[in-house]
Amino acid sequence: MSERRGFTVWFTGLSGAGKTTIAEIVGPELEARGGLVEYLDGDVVRTHLSKGLGFSKEDRDTNIERIGWVASRFTRAGAWTLVSAISPYAATRNTARGMVEEFGPFIEVFVDTSVEECARRDVKGLYAKAFSGEIKEFTGVSDPYEAPPEADVHLRTEGSSPEESAAALVAALEEKGLIGPKVAA
Ligand code: ADP
């Protein structure tokens, strides 16, 4: 088995689309299959690695390039790395892909949820502020989001539970030969 072969699963999608939720369900599932799992969550990264960066295109790109670099190192070390970051720009996601692919597979997962649905969920209370103009440069409302035209895995969360979305991703990783069956405890 290739348990120790690192790879990166890169979740992209709007704020509130479900990136973190799905990563948190998939992570333990991957551990049960023998992986050493690392998480790079955009909100967490912005509290240390990217502290001080804002939401201009330049700062967003810098943030994603830093996450891509760390993901490449984790991948090199054999970790199964789950990145949850809006990562709105296709070119920057491709830069991250290039860094990771020096060491292992990069699986782009489009967590596809409409702005309307994300605003309805409004998990962090940000959409109300974005629509009122209190928060500027908000992805999907007042800032661009470039949906991946050909994501490796496309999860449409509307009409699916988080568990169903996570299971679809695990099945796709199995199909790609990246993970094996659960190992006995
Ligand atoms: P993000 O990390 O993309 O900003 P979160 O994971 O923080 O988003 O929030 C997503 C919200 O959407 C959660 O409240 C989650 O329960 C809900 N949700 C509903 N359906 C799904 C689904 N199929 N997959 C993931 N999350 C979903």
py3Dmol code that shows the C-alpha trace and the ligand (Angstrom):
import py3Dmol

protein = """\
ATOM      1  CA  MET A   1       0.000   0.000   0.000  1.00  0.00           C
ATOM      2  CA  SER A   2       0.989   3.586  -0.532  1.00  0.00           C
ATOM      3  CA  GLU A   3      -0.207   4.878   2.856  1.00  0.00           C
ATOM      4  CA  ARG A   4       2.748   7.143   3.257  1.00  0.00           C
ATOM      5  CA  ARG A   5       2.475   8.802  -0.120  1.00  0.00           C
ATOM      6  CA  GLY A   6       1.478  12.375   0.587  1.00  0.00           C
ATOM      7  CA  PHE A   7      -1.163  14.286  -1.313  1.00  0.00           C
ATOM      8  CA  THR A   8      -3.135  17.504  -0.962  1.00  0.00           C
ATOM      9  CA  VAL A   9      -6.884  17.877  -1.184  1.00  0.00           C
ATOM     10  CA  TRP A  10      -7.616  21.529  -1.930  1.00  0.00           C
ATOM     11  CA  PHE A  11     -11.153  22.699  -1.168  1.00  0.00           C
ATOM     12  CA  THR A  12     -12.195  25.878  -2.970  1.00  0.00           C
ATOM     13  CA  GLY A  13     -15.554  27.628  -2.742  1.00  0.00           C
ATOM     14  CA  LEU A  14     -17.369  30.609  -1.296  1.00  0.00           C
ATOM     15  CA  SER A  15     -17.382  31.470   2.392  1.00  0.00           C
ATOM     16  CA  GLY A  16     -19.912  29.159   4.018  1.00  0.00           C
ATOM     17  CA  ALA A  17     -19.906  26.752   1.071  1.00  0.00           C
ATOM     18  CA  GLY A  18     -18.886  23.842   3.324  1.00  0.00           C
ATOM     19  CA  LYS A  19     -15.114  23.503   2.917  1.00  0.00           C
ATOM     20  CA  THR A  20     -14.253  23.283   6.609  1.00  0.00           C
ATOM     21  CA  THR A  21     -17.267  21.141   7.464  1.00  0.00           C
ATOM     22  CA  ILE A  22     -16.423  18.558   4.804  1.00  0.00           C
ATOM     23  CA  ALA A  23     -12.698  18.574   5.679  1.00  0.00           C
ATOM     24  CA  GLU A  24     -13.540  17.884   9.333  1.00  0.00           C
ATOM     25  CA  ILE A  25     -15.617  14.845   8.395  1.00  0.00           C
ATOM     26  CA  VAL A  26     -13.164  13.545   5.793  1.00  0.00           C
ATOM     27  CA  GLY A  27     -10.088  13.962   8.064  1.00  0.00           C
ATOM     28  CA  PRO A  28     -10.964  11.243  10.611  1.00  0.00           C
ATOM     29  CA  GLU A  29     -12.092   9.003   7.762  1.00  0.00           C
ATOM     30  CA  LEU A  30      -8.639   9.331   6.199  1.00  0.00           C
ATOM     31  CA  GLU A  31      -6.947   8.669   9.539  1.00  0.00           C
ATOM     32  CA  ALA A  32      -8.944   5.441   9.741  1.00  0.00           C
ATOM     33  CA  ARG A  33      -7.316   4.506   6.443  1.00  0.00           C
ATOM     34  CA  GLY A  34      -3.800   4.951   7.781  1.00  0.00           C
ATOM     35  CA  GLY A  35      -3.117   8.542   6.809  1.00  0.00           C
ATOM     36  CA  LEU A  36      -1.350  11.205   8.814  1.00  0.00           C
ATOM     37  CA  VAL A  37      -3.766  14.074   8.240  1.00  0.00           C
ATOM     38  CA  GLU A  38      -2.852  17.762   8.324  1.00  0.00           C
ATOM     39  CA  TYR A  39      -5.316  20.625   8.038  1.00  0.00           C
ATOM     40  CA  LEU A  40      -4.695  24.071   6.617  1.00  0.00           C
ATOM     41  CA  ASP A  41      -7.840  26.108   7.170  1.00  0.00           C
ATOM     42  CA  GLY A  42      -7.953  29.587   5.663  1.00  0.00           C
ATOM     43  CA  ASP A  43      -9.506  31.190   8.734  1.00  0.00           C
ATOM     44  CA  VAL A  44      -6.900  29.613  11.013  1.00  0.00           C
ATOM     45  CA  VAL A  45      -3.975  30.401   8.707  1.00  0.00           C
ATOM     46  CA  ARG A  46      -4.968  34.068   8.720  1.00  0.00           C
ATOM     47  CA  THR A  47      -4.492  34.151  12.504  1.00  0.00           C
ATOM     48  CA  HIS A  48      -0.782  33.272  12.300  1.00  0.00           C
ATOM     49  CA  LEU A  49       0.933  32.327   9.026  1.00  0.00           C
ATOM     50  CA  SER A  50      -0.858  35.108   7.153  1.00  0.00           C
ATOM     51  CA  LYS A  51      -1.617  37.437  10.043  1.00  0.00           C
ATOM     52  CA  GLY A  52      -1.864  41.017   8.831  1.00  0.00           C
ATOM     53  CA  LEU A  53      -2.814  40.171   5.263  1.00  0.00           C
ATOM     54  CA  GLY A  54      -6.063  41.679   3.975  1.00  0.00           C
ATOM     55  CA  PHE A  55      -8.395  40.848   1.137  1.00  0.00           C
ATOM     56  CA  SER A  56      -6.931  42.751  -1.812  1.00  0.00           C
ATOM     57  CA  LYS A  57      -6.071  40.548  -4.783  1.00  0.00           C
ATOM     58  CA  GLU A  58      -2.388  40.842  -3.901  1.00  0.00           C
ATOM     59  CA  ASP A  59      -2.908  39.801  -0.267  1.00  0.00           C
ATOM     60  CA  ARG A  60      -5.267  36.977  -1.210  1.00  0.00           C
ATOM     61  CA  ASP A  61      -2.660  35.681  -3.673  1.00  0.00           C
ATOM     62  CA  THR A  62       0.093  35.913  -1.057  1.00  0.00           C
ATOM     63  CA  ASN A  63      -2.088  33.995   1.406  1.00  0.00           C
ATOM     64  CA  ILE A  64      -2.788  31.218  -1.090  1.00  0.00           C
ATOM     65  CA  GLU A  65       0.852  31.007  -2.159  1.00  0.00           C
ATOM     66  CA  ARG A  66       1.904  30.599   1.484  1.00  0.00           C
ATOM     67  CA  ILE A  67      -0.699  27.884   2.033  1.00  0.00           C
ATOM     68  CA  GLY A  68       0.405  26.206  -1.194  1.00  0.00           C
ATOM     69  CA  TRP A  69       4.003  26.211  -0.065  1.00  0.00           C
ATOM     70  CA  VAL A  70       3.179  24.704   3.334  1.00  0.00           C
ATOM     71  CA  ALA A  71       0.906  22.136   1.673  1.00  0.00           C
ATOM     72  CA  SER A  72       3.782  21.177  -0.619  1.00  0.00           C
ATOM     73  CA  ARG A  73       6.049  20.576   2.385  1.00  0.00           C
ATOM     74  CA  PHE A  74       3.386  18.515   4.186  1.00  0.00           C
ATOM     75  CA  THR A  75       2.841  16.529   1.006  1.00  0.00           C
ATOM     76  CA  ARG A  76       6.573  15.944   0.691  1.00  0.00           C
ATOM     77  CA  ALA A  77       6.624  14.672   4.295  1.00  0.00           C
ATOM     78  CA  GLY A  78       3.919  12.134   3.443  1.00  0.00           C
ATOM     79  CA  ALA A  79       0.917  13.857   5.020  1.00  0.00           C
ATOM     80  CA  TRP A  80      -2.578  13.772   3.605  1.00  0.00           C
ATOM     81  CA  THR A  81      -3.186  17.490   3.623  1.00  0.00           C
ATOM     82  CA  LEU A  82      -6.639  19.068   3.644  1.00  0.00           C
ATOM     83  CA  VAL A  83      -6.662  22.727   2.620  1.00  0.00           C
ATOM     84  CA  SER A  84      -9.859  24.750   3.110  1.00  0.00           C
ATOM     85  CA  ALA A  85      -9.466  28.202   1.619  1.00  0.00           C
ATOM     86  CA  ILE A  86     -11.789  30.259  -0.580  1.00  0.00           C
ATOM     87  CA  SER A  87      -8.903  30.614  -3.067  1.00  0.00           C
ATOM     88  CA  PRO A  88     -10.956  32.685  -5.504  1.00  0.00           C
ATOM     89  CA  TYR A  89      -8.416  33.030  -8.322  1.00  0.00           C
ATOM     90  CA  ALA A  90      -7.845  30.151 -10.737  1.00  0.00           C
ATOM     91  CA  ALA A  91      -4.298  31.185 -11.598  1.00  0.00           C
ATOM     92  CA  THR A  92      -3.259  31.253  -7.940  1.00  0.00           C
ATOM     93  CA  ARG A  93      -4.842  27.848  -7.296  1.00  0.00           C
ATOM     94  CA  ASN A  94      -2.757  26.614 -10.210  1.00  0.00           C
ATOM     95  CA  THR A  95       0.371  28.085  -8.629  1.00  0.00           C
ATOM     96  CA  ALA A  96      -0.436  26.107  -5.482  1.00  0.00           C
ATOM     97  CA  ARG A  97      -1.013  23.019  -7.624  1.00  0.00           C
ATOM     98  CA  GLY A  98       2.411  23.441  -9.207  1.00  0.00           C
ATOM     99  CA  MET A  99       4.124  23.644  -5.820  1.00  0.00           C
ATOM    100  CA  VAL A 100       2.349  20.570  -4.446  1.00  0.00           C
ATOM    101  CA  GLU A 101       2.763  18.468  -7.571  1.00  0.00           C
ATOM    102  CA  GLU A 102       6.534  18.579  -7.168  1.00  0.00           C
ATOM    103  CA  PHE A 103       5.955  16.093  -4.354  1.00  0.00           C
ATOM    104  CA  GLY A 104       2.577  14.423  -4.821  1.00  0.00           C
ATOM    105  CA  PRO A 105      -0.952  14.586  -6.182  1.00  0.00           C
ATOM    106  CA  PHE A 106      -3.098  17.733  -5.872  1.00  0.00           C
ATOM    107  CA  ILE A 107      -6.844  17.203  -5.895  1.00  0.00           C
ATOM    108  CA  GLU A 108      -8.897  20.326  -6.466  1.00  0.00           C
ATOM    109  CA  VAL A 109     -12.335  19.979  -4.880  1.00  0.00           C
ATOM    110  CA  PHE A 110     -14.939  22.538  -5.886  1.00  0.00           C
ATOM    111  CA  VAL A 111     -17.374  22.945  -2.979  1.00  0.00           C
ATOM    112  CA  ASP A 112     -20.135  24.325  -5.138  1.00  0.00           C
ATOM    113  CA  THR A 113     -22.755  26.306  -3.217  1.00  0.00           C
ATOM    114  CA  SER A 114     -24.581  29.317  -4.626  1.00  0.00           C
ATOM    115  CA  VAL A 115     -24.166  32.764  -3.108  1.00  0.00           C
ATOM    116  CA  GLU A 116     -27.879  32.691  -2.278  1.00  0.00           C
ATOM    117  CA  GLU A 117     -27.501  29.473  -0.281  1.00  0.00           C
ATOM    118  CA  CYS A 118     -24.311  30.656   1.462  1.00  0.00           C
ATOM    119  CA  ALA A 119     -26.118  33.881   2.417  1.00  0.00           C
ATOM    120  CA  ARG A 120     -29.072  31.879   3.692  1.00  0.00           C
ATOM    121  CA  ARG A 121     -26.733  29.742   5.857  1.00  0.00           C
ATOM    122  CA  ASP A 122     -24.667  32.809   6.824  1.00  0.00           C
ATOM    123  CA  VAL A 123     -22.623  30.677   9.218  1.00  0.00           C
ATOM    124  CA  LYS A 124     -20.350  33.506  10.307  1.00  0.00           C
ATOM    125  CA  GLY A 125     -22.848  36.360   9.940  1.00  0.00           C
ATOM    126  CA  LEU A 126     -20.705  37.875   7.198  1.00  0.00           C
ATOM    127  CA  TYR A 127     -23.090  37.936   4.237  1.00  0.00           C
ATOM    128  CA  ALA A 128     -25.508  40.351   5.914  1.00  0.00           C
ATOM    129  CA  LYS A 129     -22.570  42.710   6.456  1.00  0.00           C
ATOM    130  CA  ALA A 130     -21.305  42.161   2.913  1.00  0.00           C
ATOM    131  CA  PHE A 131     -24.700  42.959   1.368  1.00  0.00           C
ATOM    132  CA  SER A 132     -25.058  46.080   3.519  1.00  0.00           C
ATOM    133  CA  GLY A 133     -21.570  47.213   2.437  1.00  0.00           C
ATOM    134  CA  GLU A 134     -20.184  47.054   5.964  1.00  0.00           C
ATOM    135  CA  ILE A 135     -17.637  44.490   4.765  1.00  0.00           C
ATOM    136  CA  LYS A 136     -15.982  45.341   1.459  1.00  0.00           C
ATOM    137  CA  GLU A 137     -14.251  43.012  -1.017  1.00  0.00           C
ATOM    138  CA  PHE A 138     -16.407  40.042   0.005  1.00  0.00           C
ATOM    139  CA  THR A 139     -16.008  37.061  -2.318  1.00  0.00           C
ATOM    140  CA  GLY A 140     -19.115  36.327  -4.361  1.00  0.00           C
ATOM    141  CA  VAL A 141     -20.791  39.591  -3.341  1.00  0.00           C
ATOM    142  CA  SER A 142     -18.374  42.420  -4.053  1.00  0.00           C
ATOM    143  CA  ASP A 143     -15.220  40.524  -5.059  1.00  0.00           C
ATOM    144  CA  PRO A 144     -14.615  37.881  -7.742  1.00  0.00           C
ATOM    145  CA  TYR A 145     -14.828  34.120  -7.397  1.00  0.00           C
ATOM    146  CA  GLU A 146     -13.467  32.158 -10.337  1.00  0.00           C
ATOM    147  CA  ALA A 147     -15.151  28.766 -10.192  1.00  0.00           C
ATOM    148  CA  PRO A 148     -12.910  25.937 -11.366  1.00  0.00           C
ATOM    149  CA  PRO A 149     -14.096  24.841 -14.813  1.00  0.00           C
ATOM    150  CA  GLU A 150     -12.621  21.366 -14.411  1.00  0.00           C
ATOM    151  CA  ALA A 151     -12.209  20.547 -10.742  1.00  0.00           C
ATOM    152  CA  ASP A 152     -10.928  17.066  -9.955  1.00  0.00           C
ATOM    153  CA  VAL A 153     -13.957  16.578  -7.694  1.00  0.00           C
ATOM    154  CA  HIS A 154     -17.142  18.655  -7.906  1.00  0.00           C
ATOM    155  CA  LEU A 155     -19.364  18.606  -4.811  1.00  0.00           C
ATOM    156  CA  ARG A 156     -22.736  20.324  -5.065  1.00  0.00           C
ATOM    157  CA  THR A 157     -23.778  20.809  -1.459  1.00  0.00           C
ATOM    158  CA  GLU A 158     -27.317  22.041  -2.009  1.00  0.00           C
ATOM    159  CA  GLY A 159     -29.593  19.072  -1.539  1.00  0.00           C
ATOM    160  CA  SER A 160     -26.835  17.010   0.129  1.00  0.00           C
ATOM    161  CA  SER A 161     -25.933  16.605   3.776  1.00  0.00           C
ATOM    162  CA  PRO A 162     -22.332  17.281   4.840  1.00  0.00           C
ATOM    163  CA  GLU A 163     -21.941  13.517   5.430  1.00  0.00           C
ATOM    164  CA  GLU A 164     -23.084  12.767   1.878  1.00  0.00           C
ATOM    165  CA  SER A 165     -20.687  15.320   0.427  1.00  0.00           C
ATOM    166  CA  ALA A 166     -17.823  13.912   2.521  1.00  0.00           C
ATOM    167  CA  ALA A 167     -18.672  10.355   1.453  1.00  0.00           C
ATOM    168  CA  ALA A 168     -18.655  11.389  -2.219  1.00  0.00           C
ATOM    169  CA  LEU A 169     -15.176  12.829  -1.769  1.00  0.00           C
ATOM    170  CA  VAL A 170     -13.847   9.749   0.037  1.00  0.00           C
ATOM    171  CA  ALA A 171     -15.233   7.596  -2.790  1.00  0.00           C
ATOM    172  CA  ALA A 172     -13.489   9.806  -5.374  1.00  0.00           C
ATOM    173  CA  LEU A 173     -10.159   9.531  -3.509  1.00  0.00           C
ATOM    174  CA  GLU A 174     -10.573   5.756  -3.426  1.00  0.00           C
ATOM    175  CA  GLU A 175     -11.345   5.665  -7.112  1.00  0.00           C
ATOM    176  CA  LYS A 176      -8.199   7.664  -7.834  1.00  0.00           C
ATOM    177  CA  GLY A 177      -6.192   5.077  -5.894  1.00  0.00           C
ATOM    178  CA  LEU A 178      -5.019   7.613  -3.317  1.00  0.00           C
ATOM    179  CA  ILE A 179      -6.485   5.845  -0.303  1.00  0.00           C
ATOM    180  CA  GLY A 180      -7.174   2.250   0.551  1.00  0.00           C
ATOM    181  CA  PRO A 181      -9.745   0.583   2.777  1.00  0.00           C
ATOM    182  CA  LYS A 182     -10.046   1.193   6.506  1.00  0.00           C
ATOM    183  CA  VAL A 183      -7.318  -0.475   8.509  1.00  0.00           C
ATOM    184  CA  ALA A 184      -8.144  -2.550  11.591  1.00  0.00           C
ATOM    185  CA  ALA A 185      -7.801  -0.644  14.856  1.00  0.00           C
TER     186      ALA A 185
END
"""
ligand_1 = """\
27
ADP
P -16.578 27.219 4.619
O -15.485 26.474 5.336
O -16.675 26.849 3.175
O -16.519 28.706 4.835
P -18.267 26.039 6.634
O -17.862 24.611 6.540
O -17.703 26.872 7.734
O -17.991 26.742 5.228
O -19.866 26.145 6.731
C -20.717 25.384 5.876
C -22.121 25.307 6.481
O -22.995 24.685 5.532
C -22.187 24.470 7.754
O -23.087 25.063 8.651
C -22.723 23.122 7.243
O -23.428 22.398 8.219
C -23.652 23.577 6.115
N -23.888 22.555 5.064
C -25.100 22.173 4.593
N -25.003 21.214 3.653
C -23.675 20.970 3.520
C -22.930 20.051 2.731
N -23.504 19.199 1.871
N -21.585 20.048 2.848
C -20.969 20.908 3.719
N -21.607 21.790 4.507
C -22.958 21.838 4.415
"""
view = py3Dmol.view(width=600, height=400)
view.addModel(protein, "pdb")
view.setStyle({"model": 0}, {"cartoon": {"style": "trace"}})
view.addModel(ligand_1, "xyz")
view.setStyle({"model": 1}, {"stick": {}})
view.zoomTo()
view.show()
